[in-house]
Amino acid sequence: MVANLRRPILVGGIGLSLTLWLWDSVGESAVELGETALFGAIALGGGLWWLQRQVPKPEAVPTRSQPVDRETVEAAITRTETAIDQLAAEAETAGSEHNLAEAIASLRSRAAALRSHLDRQELRWVITGAPKVGKTALKTVLETAIKTEKPFTLAEVADDHLPELETADLVLFLVAGDITDPEYKTLRSLCDRQRVLLVWNKQDQCPLANQVVVLQQLRDTVAEQLTPEDVVGVAASPSPIKVRKYEDEGSVREWMEEQSPELEMLTERLDGLLQKEAEMLVWATTEREAIALRGEVKNHLNQIRRDRALPIVEQYQWIAAASAFANPVPALDILATAAIGTQLVVDLGKIYRRQFSLEQAGEVAKTLGAQMVKLGLVELSTKTLSTILKSNSVTYVAGGAIQGVSAAYLTRIAGLSLIEYFQTRENEESEKEGVSLNVDSLKNIIQGVFQNNQQLGTLKAFVGQAMNHVKVEQKPSLQEAK
């Protein structure tokens, strides 16, 4: 508790709450003054939230994957190396419980290898698509049909094997006709990340007069993702055709004749890519590998920071419980809770390298509180916790226990939500420079955290812990009062 006295926001907020309570004990006029100030603060906070809320934006239209240059990829590798250095520094500070020496050494080795990948000569292509669209047949005939001096590998990959797809320089996405909704969603996701060709296989099964129409329909469907040149038709394994021959003596002989694969459109497009985009395809893959490696680094870093942040959240949730339990004027708990929330934002921000001023931290706390009220979490959690408390006549104290446990629980939800928010949006540089928050993202995170902490067993255990902390924290105060 001594360390908490060094936090002016926390002490000042709780002190103001208790001061208004003392005014309440002196006279009714003080109550009116306190309530007026309180409701004014609530109205002001609500007004600020209303002005700051964001209008939901329509879903962005996917764009074609853009080519990258070597400098861009080198910068991505540098950012990854910087993240590894940061991880090493924080792991060393964290102590023996985070012994990541071997993991960090492996990450450094992989990051160094990425620079050599920039000059890789062998291209990696994969064929993917739904089952039974002819992936194996196309792979077999392409391996012999492509005539190039540039080395390449060609693999068949299921459309849900993302790691193998993301390390490919070029993806040949096969369909057997008109593209289905699931196929379109997969294709759109792939095009957002890397270079893709849409290949319509089994075109021989469509009448010759209709093949042009079907191909144009495919191009129109994926026009937002692919250029017309990147949508081609093939027949990797054409069906045999019946041949009938009339002999001189009037007899008729029939047999099934095998057809040669029809690959001209695809091989011409691949030749063009090899001539013009080979280097850029390799660079784009290397950039994705750098981003993926940085994601692994971030996971390690998030775990270290989370382990440091959770004790802080627990500390403030119990302070909130003791403060709300001791305060006999229910409405004034908001003042103490606001101070606790502000200090919580400041302390968590330091861990996640977000330096908030006191004013900015207060705004973040307001935004958190406004979203929790808007989502109905305050009322819902209070009712649930009240039911649990009332089931135990020994621990139930009308008003005080409910307020104390609810304040602790909501403080915990706010803290866990901030941790998740900082972790998921760590790369948003615009947010690091100020107090701006993505309200839609924060709202979704709060909902998820709340749902994950709503199991009855978890709530009962939390109530027990809260009551124990409230009792311990109140003993010094009661002795001092005597």
Disulfide bonds with the S-S distance in Angstrom:
none
